[in-house]
Amino acid sequence: MDQDEQVAFLESHPFGVLGTIGPSGYPHLINVGFALDGSAAVVMSSFSRAQKVRNVQREPRASLLVETTARYNEIRGVLLCGPTEVVDDRVLVASWYYRMKERSTRMLGPDNLPPIADEQVISKRVLLVLSPHKVVSWDHRKLGGVY
């Protein structure tokens, strides 16, 4: 995929799999919601005490995989790898929380989000900002059945 196709693909998917390095050195993989920040970075929100946050604080290298795994000839995906930082700025956390909530509501529908007290949740959250140094993508639809 070219860069425009990658952005369109990422914008059309609500979830990805975040890979961080766990305390034992093994990959720690977890589903996350995300949003693009308008440049190259990907923003995710998390509870500040989550394992993924502790992993990033200890070792900032991370990856995000967003993939459609239907029939083999239709597989598409984007893998972003790079340093990730934990952002605890309350104004930014609140702003991105509402932005991602609106994105999730638009993509999944309001009935698929848990009823929560936003202000209570926001005070316990941080942002994870992945700045990709490497982006790999694939689109099996372009292979024309030749693998």
C-alpha positions as CSV (number, residue, x, y, z in Angstrom):
1,M,0.0,0.0,0.0
2,D,1.1,3.5,-0.6
3,Q,1.0,6.1,2.3
4,D,-2.5,7.3,1.4
5,E,-3.8,3.7,1.3
6,Q,-2.2,3.0,4.7
7,V,-3.9,6.0,6.2
8,A,-7.2,5.2,4.8
9,F,-6.9,1.6,6.0
10,L,-5.9,2.7,9.5
11,E,-8.8,5.2,9.6
12,S,-11.3,2.5,8.7
13,H,-10.4,0.2,11.6
14,P,-11.3,0.8,15.2
15,F,-8.8,-1.6,16.8
16,G,-5.2,-2.9,16.5
17,V,-2.9,-5.1,18.4
18,L,-0.3,-3.2,20.5
19,G,2.9,-5.1,21.0
20,T,5.2,-4.1,23.9
21,I,8.0,-5.9,25.6
22,G,6.9,-7.4,28.9
23,P,9.0,-7.6,32.1
24,S,10.2,-11.1,31.3
25,G,11.4,-10.0,27.8
26,Y,8.5,-11.7,26.0
27,P,6.1,-9.8,23.7
28,H,3.0,-8.5,25.5
29,L,0.2,-8.2,22.9
30,I,-3.1,-6.5,23.7
31,N,-6.0,-5.1,21.6
32,V,-6.3,-1.3,21.7
33,G,-8.4,1.4,20.2
34,F,-6.3,4.1,18.5
35,A,-6.4,7.3,16.4
36,L,-4.0,9.0,14.1
37,D,-2.8,12.4,15.2
38,G,-2.6,14.0,11.7
39,S,1.1,13.5,11.4
40,A,2.8,10.1,11.5
41,A,2.0,9.3,15.2
42,V,-0.6,6.9,16.5
43,V,-2.3,7.8,19.8
44,M,-3.8,5.2,22.2
45,S,-5.4,5.8,25.6
46,S,-4.9,3.5,28.6
47,F,-5.4,3.3,32.3
48,S,-2.1,4.5,33.8
49,R,-1.5,1.3,35.8
50,A,-2.0,-1.0,32.8
51,Q,0.8,-3.4,32.0
52,K,1.3,-1.9,28.5
53,V,2.0,1.5,30.1
54,R,4.6,0.0,32.5
55,N,6.2,-1.9,29.6
56,V,6.5,1.3,27.6
57,Q,8.0,3.2,30.6
58,R,10.6,0.5,30.9
59,E,11.2,-0.1,27.2
60,P,9.8,2.4,24.7
61,R,10.0,0.2,21.6
62,A,6.5,-1.0,20.5
63,S,4.5,-2.0,17.5
64,L,0.9,-1.7,16.4
65,L,-0.6,-4.2,14.0
66,V,-3.9,-3.4,12.2
67,E,-5.0,-6.2,9.9
68,T,-8.0,-7.6,8.1
69,T,-7.9,-11.4,8.1
70,A,-10.7,-12.6,5.8
71,R,-9.9,-14.9,2.9
72,Y,-6.2,-15.3,2.2
73,N,-6.5,-13.4,-1.1
74,E,-8.1,-10.4,0.8
75,I,-5.7,-10.0,3.7
76,R,-4.6,-6.4,4.3
77,G,-2.6,-4.9,7.0
78,V,-0.3,-2.2,8.4
79,L,2.4,-2.7,10.9
80,L,3.9,0.3,12.6
81,C,7.1,0.1,14.7
82,G,8.8,2.7,16.8
83,P,9.4,4.4,20.0
84,T,6.4,5.1,22.2
85,E,6.0,7.6,24.9
86,V,3.6,7.9,27.9
87,V,1.9,11.3,28.0
88,D,0.3,12.3,31.3
89,D,-0.8,15.9,30.3
90,R,-4.4,16.1,31.7
91,V,-5.6,18.5,28.9
92,L,-4.2,16.2,26.2
93,V,-5.5,13.1,27.8
94,A,-9.0,14.5,28.1
95,S,-8.9,15.9,24.5
96,W,-7.8,12.6,23.0
97,Y,-10.2,10.6,25.2
98,Y,-13.2,12.4,23.8
99,R,-11.7,12.3,20.3
100,M,-11.3,8.5,20.5
101,K,-14.7,8.0,22.1
102,E,-16.3,9.9,19.2
103,R,-14.3,7.8,16.7
104,S,-15.4,4.6,18.5
105,T,-19.0,5.7,18.6
106,R,-19.0,6.5,14.9
107,M,-17.3,3.2,13.9
108,L,-19.0,0.8,16.4
109,G,-22.3,2.5,17.2
110,P,-23.3,3.9,20.7
111,D,-24.7,0.6,21.9
112,N,-21.3,-1.0,21.7
113,L,-19.6,1.3,24.2
114,P,-19.7,0.7,27.9
115,P,-21.6,3.2,30.0
116,I,-19.0,5.1,32.0
117,A,-18.5,8.3,33.8
118,D,-16.1,10.1,31.5
119,E,-14.5,12.5,34.1
120,Q,-13.9,9.7,36.5
121,V,-12.2,7.5,33.9
122,I,-10.1,10.4,32.4
123,S,-8.4,11.1,35.7
124,K,-7.0,7.5,35.6
125,R,-5.8,7.5,32.0
126,V,-2.6,8.4,30.1
127,L,-1.8,8.4,26.4
128,L,0.6,6.1,24.6
129,V,2.0,7.9,21.5
130,L,3.8,5.6,19.0
131,S,6.0,7.5,16.5
132,P,6.7,5.0,13.8
133,H,10.2,4.6,12.4
134,K,9.2,1.7,10.3
135,V,5.9,1.0,8.5
136,V,5.2,-2.2,6.6
137,S,1.9,-2.9,4.8
138,W,0.4,-5.5,2.6
139,D,-2.7,-6.0,0.4
140,H,-3.2,-9.5,-1.0
141,R,-6.0,-8.1,-3.2
142,K,-3.2,-6.6,-5.4
143,L,-1.5,-9.9,-6.0
144,G,-4.1,-11.1,-8.5
145,G,-4.1,-14.6,-7.0
146,V,-0.3,-15.1,-7.5
147,Y,1.5,-15.7,-4.3
